[in-house]
Amino acid sequence: MRLLEYEAKQILRDRGFEIPRGVVVRRAGELDQALRSVSFPAMVKAQVPIGGRGKAVAVLRVEDARTARDAAERLLCGQVRGYPVEALLVEEAVPIHREFFLAVTYDTVEKQVILLASGAGGVDVESPDQASPGRMVRRVLDVRRGLQEFEARQVAAKVGLAGRDLMGFAGVVRQAADTFLGLDCTLLEINPLARTDEGRFVVADAHLEVDEDALYRQGDLEKAYGIPRREATGRAPTEFERRAAEVDGIDHRGVAGRVIEFDGNLGLLIGGGGASLTAFDAIRRHGGRPANYCEIGGNPSVRKVAELTKLILSRPGVERIAVIMNVVSNTRVDLIARGVIQGTLEAGRDPVSTIAAFRVPGSWEEEGFTLLRKYGVEFCDRGVSIDEAGRRAVKEI
């Protein structure tokens, strides 16, 4: 889950980072009061859940209240790369003597937490053209013990710092590592980390992303900071998606409820790693209109499957439902079948005319197929491809 810049800075300030003084503006009527609370020159920053705002002319330096008001009014009613501007952060400009880059991220290939630091920050610092060999310092972070003080100083030294600057930069490096681990982050990027003329290290911009699977451990995000849960797209969940997440939280068994809402008429229960994307694409390729994207697997309980089925069928315009998964070894076919049948019946629907396709081969498949036969529901075995199952589902609409 990606946080907006002002949300990230709220958290970083409480964890000891130095943050410029600023105020958040959500409506034009709040501008005058906001502009009286900051000194100029200042920065007016559009708050959207993407990077590259500077190149999109969504981060502007203003010298006085008049130019700040003009910039704010223009940004508030606009979009940045397709994202509506949710708010503005108006904050005092940092007197930058030198810019640095600092990030902690999770390398999905190496399966390790990596700390990156550079003596040059700003736009395009990570591009091959900007990052010359040896400029970017890279260090593996041990998640069990964190980053020790001497290791942070080593990073600062490799960036080319010494004396007071080395100690100041090393302190920020340790704070970044502790914050990344403490918040279950997948990314913490500070770019630029500004060194002022007085030798202070100030977070001029920050990106913070929290692992969605660890949000249950980060209750303070909403309770203490008022930060709502968002999907990977950066938007807040719809009511339908929120209810689906509640279904997934019924018990600890498996996954049944990670849902993205669309405006189609064919409900989906799909899963099996990349098979869910394959099924979704197959349905669209054959002319179908999915009502949702969904992840299901890991042997969810019958109740969770039934509740999710009912929820999907409760949406206006959803005519039928398709259940398509890869060959499963960690999920019982009979439990999925029982849950779908139960949910369909509890929704007041006839399984025969509601289940457009059922393609879940694997563990306990004969027991599952026996149940489907009892209710007259046609099913596909492993001899039928995911693409063909998608075609058959679309044909039934």
C-alpha positions as CSV (number, residue, x, y, z in Angstrom):
1,M,0.0,0.0,0.0
2,R,1.5,3.3,-1.1
3,L,1.2,6.3,1.1
4,L,0.9,9.9,-0.1
5,E,3.9,12.1,0.6
6,Y,2.3,14.0,3.4
7,E,1.2,10.8,5.1
8,A,4.7,9.3,4.8
9,K,6.2,12.5,6.3
10,Q,3.8,12.5,9.2
11,I,5.1,9.0,10.1
12,L,8.8,9.9,9.5
13,R,8.5,13.0,11.7
14,D,7.3,10.9,14.6
15,R,10.2,8.5,14.0
16,G,12.8,11.2,14.4
17,F,13.4,12.4,10.8
18,E,13.6,16.2,10.2
19,I,10.7,17.2,8.0
20,P,10.0,20.7,6.5
21,R,7.2,22.7,8.0
22,G,4.1,22.3,5.9
23,V,0.3,22.1,5.7
24,V,-2.1,20.0,3.7
25,V,-4.8,21.6,1.6
26,R,-7.7,19.7,0.2
27,R,-10.0,22.5,-0.9
28,A,-9.5,25.9,-2.4
29,G,-11.2,27.5,0.6
30,E,-8.4,26.3,2.8
31,L,-5.7,28.1,0.8
32,D,-5.6,31.4,2.5
33,Q,-5.1,30.0,6.0
34,A,-2.6,27.5,4.7
35,L,-0.5,30.2,3.0
36,R,-0.4,32.3,6.2
37,S,1.1,29.4,8.1
38,V,4.2,28.8,5.9
39,S,7.2,31.0,5.0
40,F,8.3,31.7,1.4
41,P,9.8,30.5,-0.8
42,A,7.7,27.4,-0.6
43,M,6.9,24.2,-2.5
44,V,3.4,23.3,-3.7
45,K,3.1,19.5,-4.2
46,A,0.2,17.6,-5.7
47,Q,-0.6,14.5,-3.6
48,V,-1.0,11.5,-5.9
49,P,0.1,7.9,-5.3
50,I,2.8,7.9,-8.1
51,G,6.3,9.1,-8.6
52,G,7.6,11.4,-11.3
53,R,5.6,14.3,-10.1
54,G,8.4,16.8,-10.9
55,K,8.5,15.8,-14.5
56,A,4.7,16.1,-14.6
57,V,5.0,19.7,-13.4
58,A,3.1,18.7,-10.2
59,V,5.7,20.0,-7.8
60,L,6.2,23.7,-8.0
61,R,8.4,26.2,-6.2
62,V,6.7,29.5,-5.4
63,E,8.2,32.7,-4.2
64,D,5.1,34.4,-2.7
65,A,1.5,33.9,-1.7
66,R,0.1,35.1,-5.1
67,T,2.1,32.6,-7.2
68,A,1.3,29.9,-4.6
69,R,-2.4,30.5,-4.9
70,D,-2.3,30.3,-8.7
71,A,-0.3,27.1,-8.6
72,A,-2.5,25.5,-5.9
73,E,-5.8,26.4,-7.7
74,R,-4.5,24.9,-10.9
75,L,-3.3,21.7,-9.3
76,L,-6.3,21.1,-7.2
77,C,-8.7,20.9,-10.1
78,G,-6.4,18.7,-12.3
79,Q,-4.9,15.3,-12.6
80,V,-1.4,13.9,-12.6
81,R,-0.8,11.1,-15.1
82,G,-4.4,10.1,-14.8
83,Y,-4.7,10.4,-11.0
84,P,-7.0,13.1,-9.6
85,V,-5.2,15.3,-7.1
86,E,-6.5,14.4,-3.7
87,A,-4.7,17.1,-1.8
88,L,-1.8,19.5,-1.9
89,L,1.2,19.7,0.4
90,V,2.4,23.3,0.8
91,E,5.7,23.3,2.7
92,E,8.6,25.6,3.2
93,A,11.4,25.2,0.7
94,V,14.5,23.5,2.1
95,P,17.7,25.5,1.6
96,I,19.7,22.7,-0.1
97,H,23.4,22.7,0.0
98,R,23.7,19.1,-1.3
99,E,21.2,16.4,-2.3
100,F,21.5,12.7,-1.4
101,F,19.6,9.6,-2.3
102,L,18.6,7.0,0.3
103,A,16.3,4.0,0.0
104,V,15.5,0.7,1.6
105,T,13.6,-1.8,-0.5
106,Y,12.9,-5.5,-0.9
107,D,14.6,-7.2,-3.9
108,T,12.0,-9.7,-5.1
109,V,14.7,-11.6,-7.2
110,E,17.3,-12.0,-4.5
111,K,14.7,-12.2,-1.7
112,Q,16.6,-9.8,0.4
113,V,16.2,-6.3,1.9
114,I,18.6,-3.9,0.2
115,L,19.7,-0.5,1.4
116,L,20.8,2.0,-1.4
117,A,22.5,5.3,-0.9
118,S,24.1,7.8,-3.2
119,G,25.9,11.1,-2.8
120,A,23.7,12.5,-5.6
121,G,20.0,12.8,-5.3
122,G,17.1,14.3,-7.3
123,V,15.3,13.5,-10.6
124,D,16.6,10.4,-12.5
125,V,19.2,9.5,-9.9
126,E,18.4,5.8,-10.4
127,S,18.6,5.9,-14.2
128,P,21.7,4.3,-15.9
129,D,22.6,7.7,-17.4
130,Q,22.7,9.4,-14.0
131,A,24.1,6.6,-11.7
132,S,27.7,6.1,-12.7
133,P,29.5,2.8,-11.6
134,G,30.3,3.0,-7.9
135,R,28.2,6.0,-7.2
136,M,25.3,4.0,-5.7
137,V,26.2,2.2,-2.5
138,R,24.4,-1.1,-2.1
139,R,24.1,-3.1,1.2
140,V,22.1,-6.1,2.2
141,L,20.1,-5.5,5.4
142,D,19.8,-8.4,7.9
143,V,16.1,-8.3,8.8
144,R,16.7,-10.2,12.1
145,R,19.2,-7.7,13.6
146,G,18.6,-4.6,11.6
147,L,21.4,-2.1,10.8
148,Q,24.2,-1.5,13.3
149,E,25.6,1.9,14.0
150,F,29.1,1.0,12.6
151,E,27.4,-0.3,9.4
152,A,25.5,2.9,8.9
153,R,28.7,4.8,9.3
154,Q,30.3,2.6,6.7
155,V,27.5,3.5,4.3
156,A,28.1,7.2,4.9
157,A,31.8,6.8,4.3
158,K,31.2,5.0,1.0
159,V,29.0,7.9,0.0
160,G,32.0,10.1,0.5
161,L,31.2,11.8,3.8
162,A,33.4,12.5,6.8
163,G,33.3,14.1,10.1
164,R,30.0,15.7,11.2
165,D,28.3,15.0,7.9
166,L,29.2,11.3,8.2
167,M,27.6,11.1,11.6
168,G,24.5,13.0,10.5
169,F,24.0,10.9,7.4
170,A,24.6,7.7,9.3
171,G,21.9,8.6,11.8
172,V,19.4,9.0,9.0
173,V,20.5,5.7,7.5
174,R,19.8,3.9,10.7
175,Q,16.4,5.6,11.1
176,A,15.5,4.5,7.6
177,A,16.4,0.9,8.2
178,D,14.5,0.8,11.5
179,T,11.5,2.4,10.0
180,F,11.5,0.0,7.0
181,L,11.5,-3.0,9.3
182,G,9.2,-1.6,12.0
183,L,6.5,-0.7,9.5
184,D,6.7,-3.8,7.4
185,C,7.6,-1.7,4.3
186,T,8.4,-2.8,0.8
187,L,9.9,0.6,0.0
188,L,11.1,3.6,1.8
189,E,12.7,6.1,-0.5
190,I,14.0,9.5,0.5
191,N,14.9,11.6,-2.5
192,P,16.3,14.0,-2.1
193,L,17.6,13.9,1.4
194,A,18.8,17.5,1.7
195,R,21.9,18.7,3.6
196,T,21.3,22.3,4.5
197,D,23.9,25.0,4.8
198,E,23.8,24.5,8.5
199,G,24.7,20.8,8.1
200,R,21.2,19.4,8.9
201,F,19.8,16.4,7.0
202,V,16.1,17.1,6.0
203,V,13.7,14.8,4.2
204,A,12.7,16.9,1.2
205,D,10.6,14.2,-0.4
206,A,9.6,10.6,0.6
207,H,7.9,7.6,-0.8
208,L,6.6,4.9,1.6
209,E,5.0,1.6,0.7
210,V,3.7,-0.9,3.3
211,D,3.3,-4.6,2.6
212,E,-0.5,-5.2,2.2
213,D,-0.2,-8.6,3.8
214,A,1.2,-7.0,7.0
215,L,-1.4,-4.3,7.4
216,Y,-3.1,-6.2,10.2
217,R,0.1,-5.5,12.2
218,Q,0.1,-1.8,11.4
219,G,-3.2,-0.7,12.9
220,D,-1.7,2.7,13.9
221,L,-1.7,3.7,10.2
222,E,-5.5,4.2,10.4
223,K,-6.0,4.7,14.2
224,A,-3.2,7.1,14.9
225,Y,-2.7,8.8,11.5
226,G,-6.1,8.4,9.8
227,I,-4.6,6.7,6.7
228,P,-7.2,4.5,5.0
229,R,-6.3,1.2,3.4
230,R,-5.7,1.5,-0.3
231,E,-5.4,-0.9,-3.1
232,A,-2.2,-1.3,-5.1
233,T,-3.6,1.4,-7.5
234,G,-3.4,3.9,-4.7
235,R,-7.1,4.5,-4.5
236,A,-9.3,3.7,-1.5
237,P,-11.2,0.5,-1.7
238,T,-14.8,0.6,-2.8
239,E,-17.6,-0.6,-0.5
240,F,-17.7,-3.9,-2.4
241,E,-13.9,-4.4,-2.0
242,R,-14.1,-3.5,1.7
243,R,-16.7,-6.1,2.3
244,A,-14.7,-8.7,0.3
245,A,-11.7,-8.0,2.6
246,E,-14.0,-8.6,5.6
247,V,-14.9,-12.0,4.1
248,D,-11.2,-12.8,3.8
249,G,-10.8,-12.0,7.4
250,I,-13.5,-14.4,8.7
251,D,-10.8,-16.9,9.6
252,H,-7.1,-17.6,8.9
253,R,-7.6,-20.3,6.3
254,G,-6.6,-19.6,2.8
255,V,-7.4,-16.6,0.7
256,A,-10.9,-15.7,-0.5
257,G,-11.6,-12.0,-0.7
258,R,-8.8,-10.1,-2.4
259,V,-11.0,-8.4,-5.0
260,I,-10.9,-5.5,-7.4
261,E,-14.3,-4.2,-8.6
262,F,-15.2,-3.8,-12.3
263,D,-18.5,-2.9,-14.0
264,G,-19.1,-6.2,-15.9
265,N,-21.8,-8.8,-15.6
266,L,-19.8,-12.0,-15.0
267,G,-18.6,-12.6,-11.4
268,L,-15.3,-14.3,-11.0
269,L,-13.8,-16.7,-8.4
270,I,-10.3,-17.3,-9.9
271,G,-6.9,-18.2,-8.5
272,G,-3.8,-20.3,-8.8
273,G,-0.9,-17.8,-9.1
274,G,-0.7,-16.4,-12.6
275,A,-3.8,-18.5,-13.5
276,S,-6.1,-15.8,-12.1
277,L,-4.6,-13.3,-14.6
278,T,-4.8,-15.8,-17.4
279,A,-8.4,-16.5,-16.6
280,F,-9.3,-12.8,-16.4
281,D,-7.6,-12.1,-19.7
282,A,-9.2,-15.1,-21.4
283,I,-12.6,-13.9,-20.4
284,R,-12.0,-10.5,-21.8
285,R,-10.4,-11.9,-25.0
286,H,-13.5,-13.8,-25.7
287,G,-15.7,-10.8,-25.2
288,G,-16.7,-11.2,-21.6
289,R,-17.2,-8.4,-19.1
290,P,-15.7,-9.3,-15.7
291,A,-17.5,-7.9,-12.7
292,N,-14.4,-8.3,-10.5
293,Y,-10.9,-9.6,-10.3
294,C,-10.3,-12.0,-7.5
295,E,-7.7,-14.2,-5.8
296,I,-8.7,-17.4,-4.2
297,G,-6.6,-20.3,-3.0
298,G,-4.6,-21.8,-0.1
299,N,-7.6,-23.9,1.0
300,P,-10.1,-21.3,2.2
301,S,-12.9,-22.5,4.4
302,V,-16.3,-23.4,2.9
303,R,-17.8,-20.4,4.8
304,K,-15.4,-17.9,3.2
305,V,-16.0,-19.2,-0.3
306,A,-19.8,-19.2,0.3
307,E,-19.7,-15.6,1.7
308,L,-17.6,-14.4,-1.2
309,T,-19.9,-16.1,-3.7
310,K,-22.9,-14.4,-2.1
311,L,-21.2,-11.0,-2.1
312,I,-20.3,-11.2,-5.8
313,L,-23.8,-12.4,-6.8
314,S,-25.3,-9.5,-4.7
315,R,-23.9,-6.9,-7.1
316,P,-26.5,-5.4,-9.4
317,G,-26.1,-6.6,-13.0
318,V,-24.1,-9.8,-12.1
319,E,-25.8,-12.5,-14.1
320,R,-23.6,-15.5,-13.6
321,I,-20.4,-16.6,-11.9
322,A,-17.3,-18.4,-13.2
323,V,-15.0,-20.5,-11.0
324,I,-11.7,-21.0,-12.7
325,M,-8.4,-22.1,-11.1
326,N,-5.2,-23.9,-12.1
327,V,-4.5,-27.5,-11.1
328,V,-4.5,-27.1,-7.3
329,S,-2.4,-29.1,-4.8
330,N,-2.9,-26.8,-1.8
331,T,-6.6,-26.3,-2.1
332,R,-9.4,-29.0,-1.9
333,V,-11.7,-28.9,-4.9
334,D,-14.6,-30.3,-2.9
335,L,-14.4,-27.4,-0.4
336,I,-14.5,-24.8,-3.2
337,A,-17.4,-26.6,-4.8
338,R,-19.3,-26.8,-1.5
339,G,-18.7,-23.1,-0.8
340,V,-19.8,-22.0,-4.3
341,I,-23.0,-24.2,-4.2
342,Q,-23.8,-23.0,-0.7
343,G,-23.3,-19.3,-1.5
344,T,-25.3,-19.6,-4.7
345,L,-28.2,-21.2,-2.9
346,E,-28.1,-18.7,0.0
347,A,-28.2,-15.9,-2.6
348,G,-31.5,-17.3,-3.8
349,R,-30.0,-18.5,-7.1
350,D,-30.2,-21.8,-9.0
351,P,-26.7,-23.3,-9.3
352,V,-27.4,-24.7,-12.8
353,S,-28.3,-21.3,-14.3
354,T,-25.8,-19.3,-12.2
355,I,-22.5,-21.1,-12.4
356,A,-21.3,-20.4,-16.0
357,A,-18.1,-22.5,-15.6
358,F,-16.4,-24.5,-13.0
359,R,-12.8,-25.4,-13.8
360,V,-10.9,-26.4,-10.6
361,P,-9.0,-29.7,-11.0
362,G,-6.7,-31.1,-8.4
363,S,-6.9,-32.4,-4.8
364,W,-10.2,-34.1,-3.9
365,E,-11.5,-33.3,-7.4
366,E,-13.7,-36.5,-7.7
367,E,-15.5,-35.5,-4.4
368,G,-16.0,-32.0,-5.7
369,F,-17.2,-33.2,-9.1
370,T,-19.6,-35.6,-7.4
371,L,-21.2,-32.7,-5.6
372,L,-21.5,-30.6,-8.7
373,R,-23.2,-33.5,-10.5
374,K,-25.7,-33.7,-7.7
375,Y,-26.8,-30.1,-8.4
376,G,-26.6,-30.6,-12.2
377,V,-23.7,-28.1,-12.6
378,E,-21.4,-28.8,-15.6
379,F,-17.7,-28.7,-14.8
380,C,-14.3,-28.9,-16.6
381,D,-11.6,-31.3,-15.8
382,R,-7.8,-30.7,-16.4
383,G,-8.2,-31.6,-20.0
384,V,-9.9,-28.3,-20.6
385,S,-7.6,-25.3,-20.7
386,I,-8.1,-22.1,-18.7
387,D,-8.7,-20.3,-22.0
388,E,-11.4,-22.7,-23.1
389,A,-13.1,-22.5,-19.7
390,G,-13.1,-18.7,-20.1
391,R,-14.7,-19.0,-23.5
392,R,-17.4,-21.4,-22.2
393,A,-18.2,-19.0,-19.4
394,V,-18.6,-16.1,-21.7
395,K,-20.8,-18.2,-24.0
396,E,-23.2,-18.8,-21.2
397,I,-23.9,-15.1,-20.5
